[in-house]
């Protein structure tokens, strides 16, 4: 199977290609054309404005209907992807083969993407606060209060430097076409499958092919996207986040450091929330930024860590086609071993106990890959480095910390589930600038409400609200 470059609707087969192989057998799965940043830069100058024009030439409600059709094609249809026909089952097997993610989790991520596309009309209404889509198409119009408003697109396309860690992140860019903005994507090295299948489904459903670009390649392609697109999105490490901090043109999605916090008023009943913690840590093999990496409580932390270890410790490696498989492989050679070495070092720190130590080896080495079985660490205080760590597998630190020190110690937190009924503590949590998404009550950190923004409202990122005055008679 060959996956070509998609130069805004024009397939391009490059002489330079990379071969994607099965993480267990090493057998070839697909060839992926490769391009450089120079070609991408030229194409952006030539095609990017036409990408937006092609979308806004179609009624916005029709675009939404076509995206809903695309969702069904993506989840159930047989599509032409590259030079081959691909069924939904083919997609799941191929994605699992190159990412190491169990097939059951690949299917679950497909359902997330389907949900977003199927409910696109509701999502847009919620994220835009009821703003008529025609205003984004025309640049101005009359909102529901009868006031003339103007919204200016900040870029004709959104550039995306996509990761390979979890197919679930693609839900973040799915609304972009429905907002009248084109897409230019650098797919992840091991996970080109979702952007390619999604592009094929959208084009089959009637989204203009010239609105979508797919440019697989080396790091200079990602650099070209970030340097050339007026609005872009990148997924990366804490180092990546720091590199682009303060750059208004780049939205960075890095580690989440998501947490569950027990208030003093509810911590004595911690067992009632054990299922929530387990789901928050293990969902999607712990690969997401919304997975819980730490649990904070003022007391009962040893009991919480021991109970989590009893639930998570026995989880073992299973074949990717096993319906009960919960652990994804690390397909980059040496990655799992290197991460385990970091964790081993952290577990030796003063005040840290490895709660899952009695449940067998945590590092499992394969011929071509490696796995990490769940790790639960108990920390007597928030000071050890491992209390602030996050890894791409089911890993969690249970941290003992007084309630009045928690908000000072938790640090940046993408999702915080706060299990407390204390009004004063709830108010302090709401005011905390370190917390992005806040769940008040026993709600899994991995449970998202797609009618609310995730890591910033994509509309606010792509559009600028500005003043505009014109005679009312000239407003159509």
JOUR-V690846 format. One record per residue. RES is the residue in one letter. PHI is phi as a letter, one per 30 degrees, with the letter a starting at -180 (* if undefined). PSI is psi in radians with two decimals (* if undefined). NEAR is the number of other C-alpha atoms within 10 Angstrom. Layout:
res: {RES	RES}
phi: {PHI	PHI}
psi: {PSI	PSI}
near: {NEAR	NEAR}
This chain:
res: {X	X	X	X	X	X	X	X	X	X	X	X	X	X	X	X	X	X	X	X	X	X	X	X	X	X	X	X	X	X	X	X	X	X	X	X	X	X	X	X	X	X	X	X	X	X	X	X	X	X	X	X	X	X	X	X	X	X	X	X	X	X	X	X	X	X	X	X	X	X	X	X	X	X	X	X	X	X	X	X	X	X	X	X	X	X	X	X	X	X	X	X	X	X	X	X	X	X	X	X	X	X	X	X	X	X	X	X	X	X	X	X	X	X	X	X	X	X	X	X	X	X	X	X	X	X	X	X	X	X	X	X	X	X	X	X	X	X	X	X	X	X	X	X	X	X	X	X	X	X	X	X	X	X	X	X	X	X	X	X	X	X	X	X	X	X	X	X	X	X	X	X	X	X	X	X	X	X	X	X	X	X	X	X	X	X	X	X	X	X	X	X	X	X	X	X	X	X	X	X	X	X	X	X	X	X	X	X	X	X	X	X	X	X	X	X	X	X	X	X	X	X	X	X	X	X	X	X	X	X	X	X	X	X	X	X	X	X	X	X	X	X	X	X	X	X	X	X	X	X	X	X	X	X	X	X	X	X	X	X	X	X	X	X	X	X	X	X	X	X	X	X	X	X	X	X	X	X	X	X	X	X	X	X	X	X	X	X	X	X	X	X	X	X	X	X	X	X	X	X	X	X	X	X	X	X	X	X	X	X	X	X	X	X	X	X	X	X	X	X	X	X	X	X	X	X	X	X	X	X	X	X	X	X	X	X	X	X	X	X	X	X	X	X	X	X	X	X	X	X	X	X	X	X	X	X	X	X	X	X	X	X	X	X	X	X	X	X	X	X	X	X	X	X	X	X	X	X	X	X	X	X	X	X	X	X	X	X	X	X	X	X	X	X	X	X	X	X	X	X	X	X	X	X	X	X	X	X	X	X	X	X	X	X	X	X	X	X	X	X	X	X	X	X	X	X	X	X	X	X	X	X	X	X	X	X	X	X	X	X	X	X	X	X	X	X	X	X	X	X	X	X	X	X	X	X	X	X	X	X	X	X	X	X	X	X	X	X	X	X	X	X	X	X	X	X}
phi: {*	c	c	d	d	c	d	h	j	c	d	b	c	d	d	d	b	b	c	c	b	d	d	c	c	i	d	d	c	a	c	b	e	b	b	c	d	d	d	d	e	d	d	d	d	d	c	d	d	d	d	d	d	d	d	d	d	c	e	e	d	d	e	d	d	d	d	d	d	d	d	d	d	d	d	b	d	c	b	d	c	i	c	b	d	b	d	d	d	e	e	d	d	d	d	d	d	c	c	i	d	e	d	d	d	d	d	d	d	d	d	d	d	d	e	d	d	d	c	e	d	d	d	d	d	d	d	c	h	i	d	e	d	e	d	d	d	d	j	a	l	c	d	d	d	i	d	d	b	b	b	c	d	d	a	d	b	c	d	b	c	c	c	c	d	a	d	d	d	d	d	d	c	d	d	d	e	d	c	i	b	d	b	b	b	c	d	d	e	c	b	d	d	d	d	d	d	d	d	d	d	d	d	d	d	j	d	e	e	d	c	b	b	b	b	d	l	d	d	d	d	d	d	d	d	d	d	c	d	d	b	b	b	b	c	a	d	d	d	d	e	d	d	c	e	i	d	d	d	b	c	c	c	c	e	c	h	d	b	c	b	c	d	d	d	b	d	d	c	e	d	d	c	d	d	d	d	e	d	d	d	c	e	h	h	i	d	c	d	c	d	d	c	a	c	c	a	d	a	i	d	d	d	d	d	d	d	d	d	d	d	c	e	d	e	b	d	b	e	d	c	d	e	c	d	b	c	c	d	c	d	d	e	i	d	d	d	d	d	d	d	d	d	e	d	d	d	d	d	d	i	c	b	d	d	c	d	d	c	j	e	c	c	c	c	c	d	b	a	a	b	b	d	e	b	c	c	c	b	d	a	d	d	e	e	d	d	c	c	b	b	d	a	d	b	b	c	c	c	d	a	d	e	d	c	d	d	d	c	d	i	e	b	d	b	b	c	c	c	a	c	d	e	d	d	e	d	d	d	d	d	d	d	d	c	d	c	b	c	c	k	d	c	e	d	d	c	c	c	d	d	b	d	c	h	j	d	d	d	d	d	d	b	c	d	b	d	b	b	a	e	e	d	c	d	d}
psi: {2.29	2.29	1.89	2.93	2.50	1.76	1.28	1.02	-0.19	1.90	2.44	2.11	2.02	2.59	-0.51	2.14	2.75	2.56	2.20	2.28	2.80	2.31	-0.35	-0.86	-0.39	0.04	2.49	2.39	-0.72	2.74	2.43	2.04	2.58	2.43	3.01	2.99	-0.48	-0.76	-0.76	-0.78	-0.74	-0.75	-0.66	-0.75	-0.61	-0.68	-0.27	-0.72	-0.63	-0.47	-0.84	-0.72	-0.64	-0.62	-0.86	-0.09	-0.16	2.49	2.37	-0.61	-0.58	-0.65	-0.77	-0.75	-0.70	-0.61	-0.64	-0.69	-0.71	-0.64	-0.77	-0.70	-0.75	-0.78	-0.44	-0.34	2.94	2.07	2.67	1.90	2.03	-2.23	0.30	2.75	2.37	2.10	2.99	-0.67	-0.68	-0.80	-0.81	-0.80	-0.74	-0.74	-0.79	-0.70	-0.60	-0.33	-0.37	0.00	2.34	2.56	-0.61	-0.62	-0.55	-0.75	-0.69	-0.69	-0.55	-0.71	-0.59	-0.83	-0.70	-0.74	-0.78	-0.81	-0.68	-0.50	0.47	-0.67	-0.74	-0.68	-0.81	-0.70	-0.71	-0.82	-0.55	-0.02	0.71	0.17	2.21	2.33	-0.45	-0.49	-0.66	-0.55	-0.80	-0.38	-0.23	2.91	-3.00	2.15	-3.09	-0.40	-0.06	0.07	2.42	2.23	2.79	2.34	2.22	2.15	2.27	-0.18	2.50	-0.34	2.69	2.16	2.40	2.15	1.74	2.64	3.12	-0.02	-0.63	2.24	-0.27	-0.37	-0.29	-0.30	-0.40	-0.51	-0.08	-0.55	-0.13	-0.82	-0.70	-0.21	0.14	0.39	2.41	3.03	2.33	2.11	2.40	1.88	2.72	2.60	-0.69	-0.19	1.14	-0.12	-0.78	-0.89	-0.64	-0.80	-0.67	-0.72	-0.75	-0.71	-0.74	-0.78	-0.71	-0.58	-0.07	0.10	2.31	2.22	-0.53	-0.01	-0.07	2.23	2.40	2.05	1.39	2.53	-2.95	-3.00	-0.43	-0.35	-0.80	-0.72	-0.67	-0.68	-0.84	-0.53	-0.48	-0.66	2.37	-0.34	2.24	2.85	2.34	2.59	2.30	-2.86	3.12	-0.56	-0.70	-0.75	-0.81	-0.64	-0.65	0.16	2.28	-0.07	1.91	-0.27	-0.19	2.18	2.06	2.31	1.86	-2.69	2.56	-0.56	0.75	2.60	2.73	2.26	2.28	2.23	2.74	-0.44	-0.29	-0.16	-0.48	-0.32	0.58	-0.52	-0.48	-0.38	0.18	-0.71	-0.67	-0.73	-0.80	-0.82	-0.71	-0.56	-0.70	-0.36	2.42	0.60	0.44	0.25	-0.15	2.74	-0.24	-0.06	2.48	2.23	-0.20	2.54	2.18	2.35	2.72	-0.35	3.01	0.29	-0.62	-0.70	-0.68	-0.80	-0.73	-0.71	-0.70	-0.70	-0.67	-0.62	-0.70	-0.56	-0.75	-0.23	2.23	2.98	2.36	2.79	2.62	-0.40	0.05	2.17	-0.42	0.08	2.28	-0.17	2.30	2.56	2.64	1.90	-0.27	2.15	2.27	-0.15	-0.85	-0.74	-0.71	-0.74	-0.73	-0.62	-0.70	-0.79	-0.77	-0.74	-0.76	-0.58	-0.27	-0.10	2.68	2.33	0.14	2.35	2.35	1.76	-0.41	0.21	-0.55	0.03	0.41	3.05	2.46	-0.49	2.15	2.08	2.26	3.12	-0.65	0.00	-3.01	2.80	2.68	2.10	2.75	2.48	2.28	2.13	2.39	2.28	2.23	-0.23	2.97	0.03	-0.68	2.53	-0.59	-0.34	-0.31	0.30	2.73	2.36	2.79	0.93	3.02	1.64	2.35	2.43	2.33	2.02	2.21	2.17	2.33	2.55	-0.69	-0.11	-0.14	-0.87	-0.36	-0.47	-0.31	-0.52	-3.02	2.29	1.97	-0.89	2.26	2.09	2.00	1.99	1.58	2.59	0.16	1.98	-0.68	-0.73	-0.70	-0.71	-0.73	-0.67	-0.73	-0.58	-0.26	2.17	-0.16	-0.23	2.24	-1.32	2.35	2.18	2.08	1.79	2.99	1.28	2.28	2.45	-0.35	-0.05	1.92	2.56	1.86	-0.09	0.11	2.63	2.55	2.06	0.85	2.48	2.12	-0.51	-0.76	-0.48	-0.67	-0.38	2.61	2.19	2.25	2.86	2.46	2.30	2.42	2.72	2.34	-0.53	-0.39	-0.09	2.02	*}
near: {16	17	24	24	24	23	21	24	18	14	14	15	17	13	9	12	18	15	13	22	19	20	26	18	10	13	12	14	18	18	17	23	21	20	22	17	19	12	13	25	16	12	14	24	11	12	19	25	16	17	27	25	18	17	23	21	12	14	12	21	13	13	23	22	18	20	30	22	19	27	26	16	22	28	22	14	15	18	19	15	21	21	10	12	11	18	18	18	15	12	23	24	20	22	24	26	27	25	28	26	29	27	26	20	25	22	19	15	21	23	16	18	22	24	17	21	26	19	16	22	17	14	19	22	14	15	17	15	10	12	17	16	20	18	18	22	23	13	18	21	22	17	16	11	6	8	9	18	17	20	21	16	21	17	20	23	30	27	28	24	23	23	19	16	21	23	29	19	19	17	18	17	14	19	20	16	25	25	25	27	28	29	24	25	25	25	22	21	19	20	22	24	23	21	21	22	24	22	24	21	26	24	19	18	20	15	24	22	21	22	28	29	30	25	26	28	23	14	12	14	23	25	12	18	26	21	15	17	23	17	23	26	20	22	20	15	14	13	11	15	18	11	11	15	12	10	9	11	20	22	21	22	18	18	24	22	23	29	30	26	27	25	22	18	12	17	21	14	11	17	13	11	17	16	13	17	25	20	20	27	31	23	22	27	24	27	23	27	23	25	35	33	29	30	27	27	25	21	20	14	22	18	14	22	23	19	17	24	24	16	14	21	22	14	19	18	17	15	16	22	15	11	12	15	19	25	28	30	29	25	23	14	14	13	15	21	18	11	15	18	13	11	18	14	11	19	22	13	14	12	13	22	20	20	22	24	14	11	17	11	13	18	16	16	15	14	10	16	19	23	23	25	25	27	21	28	26	27	28	19	18	22	16	18	13	25	26	18	16	22	19	21	27	30	25	32	28	32	31	21	23	17	17	12	11	20	19	10	16	23	14	19	23	24	28	29	27	24	23	19	15	12	9	10	18	17	10	11	20	16	10	15	12	18	20	17	21	19	18	16	15	19	20	25	27	22	14	15	9	19	15	14	16	16	15	12	13	18	18	14	18	23	19	14	13	11	10	12	9	8	7	9	6	6	10	7}
